[in-house]
Amino acid sequence: MKEIRIDDIQISNDKPFVLIAGLNVLEEEKVILEVISKCKEDAEKFEIPYIFKASYDKANRSSYSSYRGPGVKKGLAILSELKRDFNVPVISDIHTPEEAELAAEVLDIIQIPAFLSRQTDLIEAACMTSRPLNIKKGQFLAPSDMINILNKCSHFKNEQVIICERGTSFGYNNLVVDMLGMVELKETKSPIIFDVTHSLQRPGGLGDKADGRGSSVFELARAGISLGLAGLFLETHPDPPNALCDGPCALRLDELENFLSEIKPLDNLVKSFN
């Protein structure tokens, strides 16, 4: 199994799972601090390695009027402060090649959004930073298609690649998670992260924004972690109905401790068989 290190965090399918959690997009300071504090506290309670995630810009929103975030410059400044003040690694997504170098000055992991997972220029720019990459598998891709993306990264001399599963388009306004597809992804030996909350999305389900099935996050996470994965990616919010982006998919922040209390023992059990 390939292993990626972020400081003292080991990301590999055969290591204890890593939690990548936070907000879909950076919101007001009070919400950000509440989320990162709670995530770090609960992760430490269960001895789970933790990485904070939040987008500084959501470039692929359904509507022109949807909230996108504070933008590149201000957003990266916020993430830099959080990284310093809470002593946690941070991850966010880039959307253009020009962002890559600027983002690499702050981010510990650069994320490639699912809809951009085949964009060669974007992947090349991200690879050139030498930062580890978290590449979300496009909702339109088969698991085997990720081999070509891994080969691109190898061509651009970056082998530090995490594959993130976030569901596959299943007709209109619906996603499904193919558990056997994740088994196939594991055959690449790359670390596999399961984005459990985005997999609960119903894209465009509310007309000008996404709907979701956040009430099913426990069940879907248990199914995914039973495969023996490198980690879980999830979004959590103190008040999901009023989140500025993807609230219907998010885990309520006050449910995070209970969530981790179920997932951690299951991860331990599954990996004890290996």
N, C-alpha and C positions, 0 to 999 in steps of 0.2 A: 504494500500500500504506500502511495505517496504521502508525504507529510509536509505540511506548511507550518512554519513557526512565525508567530507574531509575539515578539518578546518571549515570555515564558509559556505562551499558549501554543499547544500542539493541536493542529487541525488535521485529522486523519480518520478514516472510517473505522479503524480499529482502536482508537483512543476514546476516552470519555467525551461525551458530546459537548460541543461548544454552543452557547446561546448567543445568537445575534438578534438583539431586540431593541426596540425603541419606537419612535414615531414614524409614520409614513412620510411626513414632511415637517420641517421645523415650524413650530407655532410660536405662541407668545412665551416669554421667558418662564413664567410660573408653571406652565404645562411641561415645558422641557425639563425643568429642574425636578419636578415631581416624578416624571417618568424615569429619568436616568437614575435618580436616587433610589427609587423603589426597585428597579431592575438590578442595579448593582447589589443592593442589600439582599434581595431574595436569591440571586445567583451565589453570593458568598455564603449564605446560610446553607446551601446544598452543595457547596464546593464545586460549582459549575463555572468554567472559564467564560468570561463575559466580554462581548464587543458591542458598543453602542452604535445603532444605526439611525439615520434620519437623512432624508433628501433635502438639499438646499434649493433644488429647483425640480419641479415635476413638469417636464416638458411635453408629456403625452396625455394631458388631461382631456376629458371628453368635450368640455365646453371652453370657449374663449374666456368665459367669466369665472371659471373655476380657480380657486386659490392655488398658486404655484410655489409659494415659498419666498424666502428673502432674497434669493438670487445667489450667484456664485461668490462674489467678493464678501458680502455680509455673512452669507451662510457658512463659508469656510472659516471666517473669523470666529463665529459662534462655536463651530465644531472644534476649533483649535483651543478655545477657552475650556470647553467641556473636557477635552482630552487631558488638559493640564490639571484642571481643578479636581477631577474625579479619578485621575490616573487610570483611565481605561482606553483601549484602542478604539478607533472610530472607522466607520465605513460609510460611504455615500456613493451615489451613482453619477457618472458623467454622461453627457449627451453629444458633445462635439470633440473632435481631436484637439482643438485649441484649449479645452478645459484640462486636459490630462496633466500637463506639467504643473499647472497651478494647483490642482487638486492633490497631486503627489507630495506637495510640500506639507500637507496637513494629514491626509488620510493614511491609515495603515493598510487598508485594502481598498482598491478601486473596483467599483461595481459597474458592470455593463448591463444595461436594462434589457429585458427580454426582447422587446421589439427591435432592438439594435444589435442583437447578438451575432448577426452575420455581417455587420458593417466593418469591412476590412480596414478602412482608414482609422476608424475609431479603435479597433482592437490593436492595430499597429502602434498608435500613439500611446495607448495604455501600457502595452508591453514595453515600450521604450523607457518608461519611468522606472522599470525594474521592481515596481511594487507588486505584491500578490494581487491577483484578479479574482473577483467573484463574478462569473458569467452566468446570467440567468438564461436557462434554456427557453427559447422562444415558444410561445403557446402553439405555434404552427409547425414545430419541428418534431421529428421522430427522435428517440434517444440516440440512434445510430448517427444522426446528423451532427451530433456534438463532436464526433471524431474529426470532422473537417475543421471545426473551430479550434479544437486542441492542436491540430496540425498547423493552423495559422499561427497560434501562439508560439509553438515550437520554432516555426520558421522565423519569427520575429524575436527569438532567443529569450523567451520567458516561459519557463516550465512551472511557475508557481500559480497554478490555475485551480480554482474551486468551481465545480459545476453546481448550479442551484436550480432545483426543480420547483416550478411554480404553477403546475397544472397545464393541461392541454385543451385547446379549443374543442368543444363537443357540440356542434351545431351553433345556433345563435345564442348569445348572452349566457353562455354556460361553459364551465371548465370541469374537467375530471382529472383525477390523479391516477396514473397507471403505476401501480406498485411494482409490477414486473418490469416496467420501463425503468424504474429506479434501480432495480437489480441489474439491468443491462448497463445503466450508467456506471454502476460500481465496477463493472468489468474493465473500465478504462483505468482503474487504480487511482483515479483522481479523488480527492475528498468530495463527498456529496453533501450538500446542505439542502434541507427541505424547507422551502418557504411555505409554511402551513397556512398563514392567514391570506396571502394573495391567492392561494389555490382554492380558497372559499369564495372568491369573487364571482359575481355575475356581471361581466363587463357590459356596460350600457344598460343595465337592468332597470335603472331608474330614469331612463330617457337621456338626461344630460349629465349623468354620473353613474358610477358603478353601484350595484346592489351587492349583497353578500350574505353569507351564512355563518356569521361569527359564532353562533350558538353551537356549532359542530367542531370547534377548534380542538377540544379535548379528544374527541374520537379520531379525527384525522391525524393528529399528532401521534397518538398511540400507535396507529397503523403504520405510520412512516418510521417512527423510531424503532419499531420491532424489526426493521430490515438491517439494522446496524449501520447507522449513518454518522457522518462527521459532526453534524450539528443541526440545529433548528433555527430558522429565521422567522421572526414573528413581529407583528406590530401590536402595540398595546396602548391604551389610552384611558385616562380616568373617566371619560364620558364619551364613549364611542358614538352615540347618536349626534353629538355636536362636534366631532372631530372634523378638521378642515379638509380631510381627504381620506377616503376608504374606511370611514367609520363602521359600516356594516360588516366588515371583515375582521375588525380588530378584537383582540381579547381585552376584556375589562381589566384595568390595572389591578384592582383589588382581588382579581382571581388568579393573578400570576403566581403567588406563593403556592396555592393549592395545585395549580397546573404543574409546576416544577416538582412538587412533592410526589406526583404520579409518574412523571416522565423520567426523572432521575433513576428511581429503582428499576424501571423497565429497561432503560439503557444499560444499567449495570448487569441485569440478568441476561440480556441478549448477548452482550459482549463477553460474559463469563463462559459462554459455550465455545468461544474461539480460543 
